[in-house]
Amino acid sequence: MPAAPHALRALALGARAACGSGSTRRTGTEPRAPVARLQPSGDEASLTCPPGRFPRSTAESDPDAPLRPCAADTPAHASAREAFDALDALVAELEPTASGRAFNDALGALLDHECFALANRDLEVESLAVDSALAARALWAEGADLWLASYLGLGGGVEDPARVSYVVPVRRPTVARECAPAHPLAPLMCPAGDEACAATTRPFRARADIYFHMWSQRADPDGGARPRTPDVCAARAQAAPPDEGYTVWRACLERVEPRVTRLPVGGFARPTRGWLVVQGRRGHYNFCDEVRAYDLATGAFYVAGTCSGLVLLPGGSVDHEETERRGEQELAAGRLPLDALREAAWAIVTAEATAEGRRPVWGMELPDGVEPMRSWEGEIASGSHYSLSSDLTLVRWCLQLDETRSPACGRLTWPEDLDDAARDHAVKLLHIAELGLEGTCAPAALPAWAPVPPPRGGVSRLDATGPQLRRSHDRALAALSERAATLRCPERGGRDGD
């Protein structure tokens, strides 16, 4: 069974306690080095902070020598404990608006230590380089400290004698206004460490995390290749040659728990203004090429579509000309529930900044007979899975907060995304918001500056050609532009948002 979280935490605390008088925690009298603050990414299209990097490794090692943990009660082990404690103290002192440079430098140096050679090889350590102090604190709190402390435990010298191997959590990207002040959505980004801003979407985040966890539990996309229990990993490791058992164990452990989509550190406030416009085809055999506009201030909703059904020729191919000829224009308007619409908009933009990886750290005792050692060779298994279907279409969205700012745009897969939990969550929330449509008129006028994504395919080539999609889109947009004013509620019937 996985080691209990409190037992894991005790291991890290034991490693820190073992440092004794060698601790490098600040006393408050030492001079402080200048703090590197968060900086703009330099890429106006980027939602997240600039990627973090480790300094160039200076470690020297013999590629032919096996990697092992340091033995307890050796100078190397003692210096490793001291370095770990120094990193722990640094994390505790990180300021919310600081960059991740100090953490990356310290962690990179720690991983160069001979006692952490196994850690340096057990995963791609660059995946731990953070983009902000907020991300460093989150990574540490979610178990990176326990993962590192385990390599000291493998060498002995801690109170808990169990030999435990851990799977490290994923490093999450940071969304903070300081990193993207010129981004079109900058006013929506919470300033680093602004708890009041983050609190506005706490229910959104909780529901997203639950959805991501449930999504990760779906059928194994690898066709059953993922080991179902750690016992499978133990059997594989014990059956391997002695000098390969630990490598097999680590590779297997990485696959036991499914990968889960994680929200970014920081994030967006609740969106309460601006227009979200979604363009694209919905449906397969019967479909509409649509333009849908949503007002985040009032819940006003407009939709215009060119609707038809696929005309099939003998043999099953599509008669594109006849399908297009049968197209009819449809228009509608109304009001959507604001909370549902705003949560959908939040999920749509947040999906552009999520990460996929493990949930907070977990660990297992090494199987009997498996020694913590490995060579520089051997890879940790990983893989990707992609699902395609002609029933799925790509729709494009743009969100513009006001007429003074440019729009931010992205894509979704309709009616579901089989490969991306965050986008699947977003498109499901949008559909749920649309189910709450009320009335037949919109409480706010459709502004001329509302952003309309250009049509860019998104449909199987068997079902439609590019020129056909553009013509269908243009007809829907023209109808909406010409008749939007007639779909607005009379002044006395309009309702303001909160």
N, C-alpha and C positions, 0 to 999 in steps of 0.2 A: 504493500500500500504506500501511496505517497507520504513523505514525511510531513507531520503536522506543521502548520505555519509557525506556531509558537516554538516548536523545536528548532525550526530553521532559524528563527530570529535569535534563539539562544546561542546558536553556533557563532553568528556574527558578534554577538555581545561577548561571547567567550573569547573570541580572537582579540577584541578590543581590550578586554580586561587583562589579557595576558601580556599586553604591552607594558603595563605597570608604569614605572617612572619613565619609560621610553616614549610616552605619548608626546605628540607634537601639537596637541590642542592649544589654541592661543590663550594667553593669560590676560590679554587686553592691554598689555604694556608695549608689545612689539610694534614697530612701525608697519603700517599696512602698505602693500603694493597698490599702485593705481588699478582701479577696477575697469576692465574692458566692458563698455556698455553695448547694448543691442544696437545694431546699425542697420540702415536700409539695405535691402538685398541688392539694389542696383538693377533689378529686373522688375519693371512695372507690372508684368503679368504674373509675378510670383506671389502667392498667398502667404507663404511661410518664410521663416527666417533663413538666411543663407546657411547651407549645409555645413555642419561641423566637420573638422578633420583632426586626426591625430598628428603630432609631430613625427618627423621621419625617425624610424626605429634605429637605435644605436646598439641594439643587442647583438652579441656575437655568440654563435652556437655552432656545434658540430652537427651537420645534417645527418650524419650516420649514427649519432648517439641517441638512444631512446630518451624521451622526455618523461621525467618523473617529478613528483612533488618533493619539496625539500624535507629532509628528516627533521623531526623536532629536536630542540635543544642544540641547534647549530647556529653559528653567527648569521648564516644566510637566512634561516627561518626567522630569527629575531629581527633582522633588518626588514624582512618582508612584512612582519606584523606591524612594525613601526610605520612603514610606508602606507599600509592599509589604514592605520589609525589616522595618519595625516590626511589622507583623502577623505575619510569620514568627517573629520573636523572641517575640512574645506567645504564640503557639501552643506554642512549645518550653517555655515556663514554666508553662503551665496545669496546675493541680493536679487530680487525678482527681475530687475532691469539689466542685470549683467549678461554678457554673452556667455557662451559655453566654453570659451577658450581656456580658462583656468582649469576647469574640470577635465577637458580633453588632454591638456598638457600633463596633468597629474596622473590621469588614468593611463595615458599612453606610456608614461615613464614606469608606472607600476607594472604594466603588462610586459615591459622589457625585463623585469626582474626575473632572475633564474627560477625563483619559486613559483612564478606564475606562467611558466613556459607551457604547461598543459592548457591553461586558460587561453593563452595566445593561439593555441592550435585547435581548441575544441570548437571554435566558431570563427566566423569572419569578424574579427574584433572591430573593424571599421564600422560595423553596423551599430556600435555603441557610441560613436562620436556624436555628441549632441549639438543642437543649434542654438541653445540658450541655457541660462542657469535654471529657468523653470523646468526645462526638459531634463536637466541633470538631476534636479531634486525629485522629479517624478520617477525617473529611472531608478534612482537609489531607493526611494520609498517602496517601489514595486518589486524590489528584490535583487537589484544588481549588487548590493552590499553582501547579501547572503551568498550569491553565486561566487563572488570573489573570496569571501571568507572560507568557503568550502575547500579551496585549494590549500589553505593553511591547515584545515582539519584533516585533509588527506595525508598530511605529513605528521599528524599527531600534535600533541601539546595543547589540546583544548579539553574542556571538561567533558563534553559529549564525545564518547569514543567512536560513535558510529561513523562509518565511511559513507558519505552521501555525495551523490552527483546531482547537479541542479541544471535545470533548463532556464536560461536567462530570459527576462521579459524583453519585449520589443522597445527599441528607442522610438519615441513619438516625435513628430515634427511640432514646431511651435507656430501658432498664429498669434501675432501681437502687432498692434498698430505701429510700434516703433520700428518694426522690420519692413513695413510696406506702407509708408505714409502717402505714397503717390498712387497706390492701387485704387481702382474705382470703388472697392468695398471697404476702404480704410475706415470710414466712419462707423462701420459695423464691427470692426475688430476691437476686442477688448484691449486696453493698455495692459502691459505686463504686470501681473500681480494684482489687478483690479478685481477684488472679490465681489464687489457690488455688481459690476458688469457681468461677471460670470454667473452670478446668481439668477439673472433674468432668464437663463436657458437651462437651469438645473433639471427641471422635469424633462426637457427635450433630451438632454444628455443621458438621463437615466433610462428613458425609453429606448434610445438608440443603443445603449450598451446591452440591454436585454435582448433587443432584436438581433444584434450582431452575434451574441452568444447562441441564440436559437438557430440562427442561420448557419453557424459553424457546425452544428450538430446534424445537419442534413446528411444524406447518403454520401459515403466516401467517394469523392470525384476520381480518386485513383483506382477505383474498381476493387476495393478491398485490400489494397497493398499496405495501408496504414495498420500498424500493430494495434490491437484493441486494448491490450493491458500491458503493464510493465513486466508481467511474468513472461510474456513472449520475448521481451528484450533480454531478460535474465537467461532464458534458455538459449537464445542465439549467442550471447556473449560466452556462456560456459561451453558451448559446442565449438567455438572458434579456437584457433591456435592460441597458446598462452600470450604471445606477444601481440595479438590482435584483439583479444577479448574486450579491452577497454574501449578501443576505437569502435568496435561493433556495438558496444553498449551505448556509447554516446550518440552514434548515428541513429540507433533505434529510438532512444529516448526523445530525440528531437521530433519524432513522428508520432509519438503516442497521443499527445494532446493535439487536437485540430488547431489550425491557425485561426485567429480571431481578429476581426477588424477593430482597430483602436482609434478613438477620437484624438484629435490633436491636443497638445497642451495649450492652454489659453483658449482661444476660440472667438466666436462671434456673439454679439449681443442679440437679443430678440429683434428681428427686423420689423419695424413699424411704419416704414415709408418706402416709397419707390414702386416701380412697376416691373413685374416679372412677366416675360413673354416667352411662350413655348411654341416652337414650330416643328411640324413634321407629320408623318403618317401614323395614324392609329388604326389598327385592324389589319387583316390579311385578305381573306377572300372578299369580305365586305369592309370597306375602309373609308376614312376621311383624311384628306391632306389638309391640315388645320393650322390656324394661327389662334392661339389662346392668350389672352392678356388678363393679368390679375393685379389689382391695386392692394398693396400691403397696408395702406392707411385706412381704407373703408371696406375692403372685401369686394369691391366692384369686379365683375367678371364679364368678359366678352369672348365670344368664340365665333369664328367664321371658318367654314370648311367647304372643300370640293369633295363630294362624296360619290362613290361608285362601288361597283363590285367587279372582281376579275372575270373577264369573259374568256373562257377556256376553249381552245381549239382541239380538234381530235388529236390525241396523243398527249394532251395535258399542258401544252405551252399556252402562253397568255397572248391574246389578241390585244395588243397595246392600243391600237387606234380605236377599236370599238369600246374598250374599257374607258378611254378618255372621253369619247363622244357621249357616253351615257352619264357622265358626271353631272351632278346637280349641286347648286349652291345652298348652303344652310347657314343660318345666323341665329345666335341666341345671346342672351345676357341675363344677369341676375346678381345675386350677392352670395358670397361664400362665408362660412363661419371664420372669423378672424383668427382665433387661436389655432385652428387646424391649418389655415393657409400659411400663417407665419411659421408654424413648426415645419411645414413642408418646404418653405423657402429657406429656412435655416438648414435643414437637412441637405438641400440641393447644393448650397454653397459649401457646407462642411464636407461633403463627399469629395471635394477637390483637394482635401488636405488630410485625409485619414492615412493610417498605416496598417499593414497586416502583420501580425506576429503572435507571440504567445501572450497569454494573460499573466498576471503576477506570478513570480517565481514558484516553482514546485520542485521537489527533489525525491530521489529514491536511494536507498542504501545499495552500495555496490554488491552484486551477487557474490556468494562464496566462491573463492578461487579466482576471482577477477582482480588483477592488480592495476592500480592507476598508473599506467604507462602507455606511451604510444610513440610512433615514429612521426617524422614530419610528413609522411605520406598518408593518404586516406582522406576521403572527403565526407562531409556530413551531407546526407541526402536531402535534396530539396526538389521542388518541381512546381510547375504551374499548370492550370487546367483552364481551357477555354471552351465555351459552349456556343454553338451557332444554331440558329433556326430561322426559317423564313417567316415564322410567326412573330418574330421579334423585329422591331424597327428602331433605328436611332432617331431620337428627337433632340432638338437643340434648344437651349434656353439662353436668355440674356436677362440680367437684372440691372436696372439703372435706378439709382437712389433719387436723383433729381435731374433737372435739365442742365445743370452746370457740370455734371460729371459724365464721363464716358461709361458705357456698360461693361459689365463683366459677363463672360459667356462660358458655356460648357455644354455637356451632352448627357443624355440619359438614354436608357434602353426601355422601350415600351413593349408590353405591359409589365415586364419584370427583367431583372438582370441576373443571369445565372452565374456570373463570375465575380461580381462586385457587390458585397453586402451593403456598403454605404449607399451606392446608387440604387440598389434594389429597395432599400429602406426609403430613400427619398421619393422614388416614383410611386411607391405604395402610399406614402403620406399624401402626395399630390392627388392621387385617385380618391383617397378618403375625404380630402377637403372638397373635392368636386361633388361627391355624393351629398354634401350638405347644401347644394345650390337651392336658393330661395328666390321666388319672384321671377319676373320676366323683364325687368329693367335694372340697369346698373346705377348705383347711388353716386357714382363719380364719372366725369367725362374722361374719355380716352385721350390722353394728351398726344400732341403731334410728335413729341420726342420719345414716346414709348419705344423701346428698342425691339426690333424685329430681326431675329437671326436669319441669315440667308440660307436658302435651301441647299444642302450639300449631300445629296444622296440619302443614305440611311435605310434604303430599301433594297431587297434582293434585285439584282439585275434581271432576273427572270420575270419579276412582277412589274417593273416600271423602268423606263429609260430616264436619263438625266434631264433632257429637255422636257419630257412629259411632266416630271416632278416640278420643274421650275414654272411651267405654264399653270399647273394646278395651284401651286403656291401663289402665283401672281393673281390669279382670279379670286382666291380667297382673301388675299390682302386688299385687293381693290374693293371687294364687296364690303369689307369691314371699314375701310376708310370712308366709303361713300355713305354708309348707313349707320355708323356708330352713334351719331348724334340722335338718331331716332330711337336708339335703344336705351338712352339714359332716362332715369326716372325724372318726373317733374321735380322742380326744386323742393317742394314741400314733402315729397316722398323720399328724398334722399336721407340716408342715415350716416352720420359720421362714425368713424372708428374710434377705438379708445386710445 
